[in-house]
């Protein structure tokens, strides 16, 4: 059973391919087109998935898309289909008219794409169901409560659900335009960052502000929390739901919280306090939602997804501040992961093939062996050495203070690099944080970096009993106070860090590198950030890595067993 999952026209379009419930390939379109956060149809990503599996579209049993246009077909648009402007438009116009006679109350709409004797079913799955499938069906939980929260799906912004075995049932939803995700995005824009793009900047800035001051109380008053876990937002303070949208925050918001910051303007105490207040309100609303869900479902486990759960600061608190004892967050809870979610939903619910294989890693992208890397280096006449013990050599260079681009194996799927497309540095030197921010990433100085840590050393650095590991860098956790001074380059201003726990079975080469670094320094920790420049996608190919190396302040580039140095 082969199923293609597509996320198209979302914040980060992508494609995935499942074979008998196992993800065999998945990638975001931006990695190939080099257009960050592209919403374009994932032509390149789909081509890669089919090529990786060695199949054509004719060999696929069905395609699952992470949006359901049937919801809009039920609201027939005469303006766009009463008169066909060009003949292929009939493929939209006819279903649009037939929709007035159909019942689209289900969770998915099906089409059949037929060419000659071949036919491929196409399922359009409601967006929040694909988030829920990504969260639950990819977990190891036999049953769990499910919460999805993002900016919006079709007509909803959050979904309360429950999963058991191969079943997934919706309990209730929060209707658009009442949106926790769009609230957070609106404050992001008000602070001079980009809406639907830079929310993690707000999250990083929040640690510098006062979370319990008057700004918090004013922001908190914008939410009415209801006993069933839902909420209503005072929409008078926002404009994101209006057409045309001029600003996400209204003049009423400006009157209450001050003028919007311009992107080039200095960050003041007021801006930092507003970021801290927005982060606290987000966390308080999520705690309210999860508390009500737990009371209703009574399950100690929860699976969460949606772009809001890219907020690693809150993710690290779930087991401490809610009644849930265990939480699962995949490596891609954002929109890019809905291609996998759509495929998982089709496999499990629509095709009734049983539970799929749970997520073990996120290395689903293209790989390049030493021969392919050597050919690329020769093409550009780039001088390089080939080493057998590349891990030991790289560890030595890192210990000497060099900044290293690390390109290995299959590319990660998701917005975080986990040791295959990474920029690495020695975490013992606090100056490395500023060096990478200023000379490589070209980004704001307040944004933190993550520690990649040997899984066996995790407890040595993090005092969190309820979390056994962080394989996908999905949680920010408090560091042990006595360890912070040892690795200052990866400790945020509030004493927290967003770790990646590295195991030998999932990434043996990265584990060997960390082990070699520990032999030389006594610390099994490296500063790890994604291999890209500011506003560019993470590198995909050796060519991308070489260009980025020579366009930045990196000192060393390691491509497989090949090493380049400046």
N, C-alpha and C positions, 0 to 999 in steps of 0.2 A: 504494500500500500504506500504509494508515493503521493505526498500532498505538498503543494507550494503555498506558502503564506506570503501575502503582499501587504505592505503598509505604504500607501500612496496618498499624496496630498495631505500628509500630516507633518508635524514639526521636523521629522527626520525620517524620510522614506527609506524602506528597506525591503529585502526579500529573504525568505528562508525556505529550506526544503527538508521535509521529514520523510524518512523511510521506516515503515513499521514502527512509528512512534518515537523514533530517534532523530534528533537534529543532526543532519550530516553536513549542512552548509548554511551559512547565514551571513549577511553583510549589509551595511548601510550604503545607500547610493552615493553619499557624499565622498566616501573613500575612493571611488573610481572617478567621479566627475570633478573632484577637488573643489566643489562648491559647498561650503559648510552649511549644514542644516537644510539642505535642499529638500523641497517638497515634491520634486519631479517624480514621475513614474520611474521605478527602479529598474530601468532597462539593463544597466551594467551589472547590478547586483543579481538580477534574475539570471542573466547570461552566465555569471560566475557559478551560481548554485547549480544550474543544469549541467554545466561543464564539469564541475567537481563531482557530481553524482554520475556522470557519464550517460546522461539521458537527454531526450528532447521533450518538448511540451507534450507530444503525443504519447509519451510513456508515463505521464502524470495522471493519477486517478481523479484529482480535483484540485482546484485553486480556491483558497480562502482569503478574502479581503477583509481588512480590519475596519470597515465602515459599512453601514447599511443604508443605501440610498432609497430603499423602499419606504423609509419613514417620510422622505420628502415626496416620493411618488404618490403617496396617499393624499398629498396636498397638491393636486394637479396644477401645473403652471401652463396656462394658455399662451402666455406671452412668448414662451420659448419653444412651443411645439405645435401651435395651431397651423402654421404654414411652414413647411420644411424648406429651409434655405439651401441646403445641399443634400444630395441623396443619402449619404451615410448617416445623416442626422435622424433618419427613421429608426435607427437602432436605439435612440433615446425617445423619440416622439411617440412611437407606438406603445411601448410599455408605460409611458407617461399617461396616455389616455386610458389604457386598459387598467391602470392603477385605480381609477375611480370605481371600477367594478370588483376590485379584489380586496381581500382581507390580509393586511400586512401586519397582523398583531404578533407574529412569531418573532423569534430571536435572529433569524437569518432569512435572506432572500436568495433563491437559487436561479441560475441561468444555465444554459447549456450552449457551449461553443462548439459548433460542428463544422468540420472541414472534410468533405468527402465522407469516407466511412468512419473517420475518427471523431470522437466527441469528448470534450472535457467539461465537467461540471464546474461552475463558478458559484461559490457561496459568498454572499455579502453578510458578514457577521457584525452585529451591533458592537460599536467601538468598546464600550465598557465591559462587554462580555469577553472580548479578546484580552483586555487587561486582566480580568479575573482568571481567565484560563492560563495566562502567563504566570500568574501568582500561584494558583492552586495546583493545576495539572502538572506543573514543572517542579512542584515541591515533593518532598518525601512523605507528606502528611497523608494518612489514610482518610482523615476528615479534618475540617478546619472552618473557622469563620473567615470571611473574605471581605476586604474593604478596598475599593478602588477610588482614587481621588485625583482629578486633574483639572485643566482649564475647562474643557467641555468635551462631550462626545457628540452624539446627534442632538438630543434634547436634554441631556443630563450631565451633571458635573461630578457626581459621586454615586457609588453603588454599594449597598450593603447586601451581602450574599452569604451563602453557606455551601460548602462542598463536601461530598461524601462519596468515596470511591470514584466512579466515573460519572457522577451527577453533579450539576451545579445549578443552584436555584437562587434567583433574585428575591430579596426580602423587600427592599424599598430603595428609592433613589432620590437624590436632590436635584430638582429641576433647574435648568439654565433660566435666567442669568445669575442665580445665586451660586457663586463659585468661590471656593477657598483658593483654588489655584490662580484664578484671575485676580482675586484680591491681592495675592502675593506678587503677581506680575505687575499689577498696577502700582504698587508701592515701589517695586523695582524701577519702573519707568520714572516715577516721581523723583527718585534719587539719582537720575541722570544716566541710568543704564538702559539696556534694550529689553523691551517687553517680550516675553516668550523666548528669551535667549540668555539673559544674564542673571537669572534668579539666584544662581549659586554665588554671584558676587554679593548680593544682599546677605546671603547666609554667612559668607565669610566676614563681611563687614559687621554683622550683628554682634560678634564677640567683642568689639571695641566700644559698644554702647551700653547704656543703662536700660535694662529690660523692664524695670518696674516703676518708671517715672510717670509723669502726667501724660506723655504721649501714648504709653501703653493703655492707660485707662480710657483715653479718648478713642483709640482704635478699637479697643474691646467693646465699646458701646455700639459699634457698627454691626455687631453680630447678635442675633437673638437665637440662643440655643434651645432646642426643643427636647422634650423627654425621650423621644424615639431616636435621638442621635442626629437628626437632621438640623438644619439651621436656615435662617433667613438673613441676608445681608442688606443693610440699608443702601439701596441702589442710588439714592440721591447724591452720594459721594463719588460715584463712578460714571464713566462714559464708555466703557469697553463694549457695551451691548448696543450702542447707538450707531446709526448709519447716517452719514459717514463718521468714522471715529477720528476725532481730532487728538484727544488725549484720553488715556485710560482713567485718569482721575479728573473729576469735575471741578468747577470753580468752587463748589461748596467744600471739597476736600482741601483745596488750596487755602481757603479762608480759615479752615480749622488747623491745618498742619504746615502752613507756610508755602512759599513759592517753590516750584519745581527746581531742582538743581540742574544746571547745565553740565553737559558731559566733561567740559574742560575745567569746571569750577572746583576749587579745593573742597575736600570733605571736612565738614565742620562737626563739632560736638552734636549739634542738632541732627545732622544727617545720620551719624552713627547711632544716636538714641532712637531715631525713627526706625532704622534697620533692626535694632535690638527689639523694639516694641512689636514690629511686624512678625519677627521670628517667634516671639513669645505668644502672640495671638494665634499664629498658625499652629503652634504646638498645643495650645489650650483647646482649640477647636478639634484637633485630631484626637486628643485624649478624650474629649467628650464623645466623639463619634465611636471610638473604639470601646469606651466604657459601656455605652448603650448596646453595642453589638455583642459584647461579651455577656451582658445580662440576658439578652434575648436568646443567644445561641448556646451559651454555657460550655463552649469548647475551650480548652486551655491553649489551643494553637490558633494562630491567625496568619493568613497569607495576604500580603498587600501589594498593590501596584498602582500605576498611574504616575504621571510626571511629578506630582507632589511628593511621591516617595523617592525621588532623587535627592530629597533633603536628608542628607546623611546625618546631620545633627540630631534631627528627631528620630531617625531610624535607630540610632544608638541608644535611645531612651525607652523604646517600646516596652521591653520586658521590665523596666524599672518603674515606669509611671502609669502603666495600664495593668489590668488584671491578667493579661495574657502572659503565659509562662514561656512561650516560644513563638518566634515570628520568622517567616520566610520572606525574603526580598530577593528577587532574581537579579542577575547582572544587568538587566535591561528593563526596569519597570516603566520607563518612559515610552513615548510613541514608537520609537524604533523597535521595541520589543513586541509590538502588537502584530507584526508579521508572524513571529513565532506563536504568539497567543492565538491568532486566527487559525493557524495550522493545527495547533494542539486541540482547539475547540472542534474543528472539523473531524480530526482523527477520533476524538473521544466521544463527542456528543452526536454529531451528524452522521458519521460513518460507523459509530458504535464498535470501535476496535479495541476498547479497553483502555486502561490507564497507560499513558506514554512513559517513556524512560525519563526519570527525574534529572534535573540539571546537575551535572558534575563539574563543568567548567564553562568557559565562554570562548574557547579557541575554535571558532567556526569559519574564519576567513581564509583568504589565500595564503599559501606557503611558497617559499622559493628556496630550492636546494642550493648547495654550494656551486654547482655547475651553472645554474641560472644567474646566481649572483656574480660569478666570475665573468660571464659573458657581458653582463651589464657594466662591470668595471672596465673591461677591455674596450667596450664600445665608446666609453667616455675617456679612455686613456687615463684613468685615475690610478695612481700608484697605491698599491695595497699589499699587505703581507698576509699569508695564510698560516694560521697557528693551530696546532692540535689542542693545546691546553689554553683555549681562549678564555676560559673562566678565571684561571689563575692570573693570567696577564691583565685582564680587565680589572680584577680585584686589586691588583698592585697599582694600576693607574688611578683607580678611584681613591685608594688610600693616599695617593700623592696629591689629591685635590683636583684631579681632572674631571671635567664634565663629559659624560659618555652618552652617546646615542646607541641604544641596544635594540637590534633588529633580529628577531629569531622566530622560527616556526610559523604557525598559523596565526593570522591576525585576530585580535580579540573582537567579539561582538558586544557592543555596548559603548558607553561614552567614557569608560575608564580603561587605561592601559594596565595590564596585569603581567608585565614582564616579557612581552613579546614585541611590543612597539612602544618602548619606554625610554625616557631620558633619566639617567641615574647620576647620583652624586653622593659624596660622603656626608652622612647626616651629622657628624660630629662638629662640623664647621658651620656656625650660623650664617656666615657670609655666603655660603653656597645658595641659600634661599634667595638672597638679593641678586646674586650672580645669574641664577637661572631666570628669575623674574625679569631682570633688566637686559640681559644679553642674549637670552635664548627664547623665552616665551613672550617677551615684550608686553608685559601685562602689569596690572596694579600690584604695588608692593604689599598690600594687606592680604593678598590671597595666599593661603597656606599650601604646603606640599604634604604628600602622604608617605608614611614609612612602609616599605615592604619588609616583613619580618619573618624569619623562620618560624614555622608553626609551633615547633617545640619550645620556642622562646617567647611566645605570645604572652603568657601569664607573667613573665618576668617584667614586662613593660606596662601591661594593662591590668588594672585591678577591677575586673568585671566578672563576677562569678556566673552570671546568667548567660554569658556569651562564650562559646567554646572556640570560635574562630570567625574570621571575616574574609571569606575567600574572594569576594568580588569588590572589596573596598567600598562596601555599601553602607557602613556605619561609622560615625565619629564617636570615639570613646575617650573617657578621661585616662590620662597616663598616670602612672605611679609618680608621686612628687619627686622621689629620690632618683628617678631615671631621666627626668626632663633635661637636666643639665648635660647629660651624656650625648644626647642627640638633638640639639636645639634647632637644627635646620628643619625638623619635621614636627615641631611642637607649636601649636597655635597659641595666640596670646592668652587664651583662657585655660591653657594646660591640657588641651585635648589634641587628638590626632585621628586621622582616618586611615587605619591600617589595612594592609593586605597580608593575610597569613598565607605563606607559601609552603606547599607540601611537595615532597619528592615525586609522588605518583602523578600529580596533575601537571607539574612543570619542572621536570628533572634538571634542565639546563639552568633555569633561573635559581633553583634550589642550590645547585652546585656553586653558582656565582656567590650567593649569600654565604654559603659554607666556607668558600675560599676567603671571602672578606672577613668572616669571623676569625679564621685562622690567623689572619694578618693583623687584625685590629682588636679582637676580643668581642666584637659586636656583630651579631647576625642581623643587621638592619641596614637598609639602603634607602636613601631618598629617591622616590619614584614619582614621576609625572609623565603624562602622555607625550609621545614623540610627535610634536607639531609646534608650529609657530602660532602666535596669537591670531585668532580668526581664520585659521586653516584647519581642515580635517586632520585627524591622525594619519600618519603616513601608512600607505598600503604596500607599495612596491619598493624594491631597492632604488629605483630612480627617484621616488619621492624622498627616500631617506638621504640619498646623496645630495640632492638639491637643498634639503633642509639643513644638512650638515654644513654646507658651504655658505648658507645664508644666515648663519647664526654664530653664537659664541661657543659652540661645542668644541671640545678639544680632541675627542676620540670618537670614531664611529666603528661599531662592531656589527658586521653583516654576516650572520652565520659564523664561519671560522675565519672570515676576512677582517682585517683591521686597517683602518685609515687613521692617520694622525696629522694634525696641523703643526 
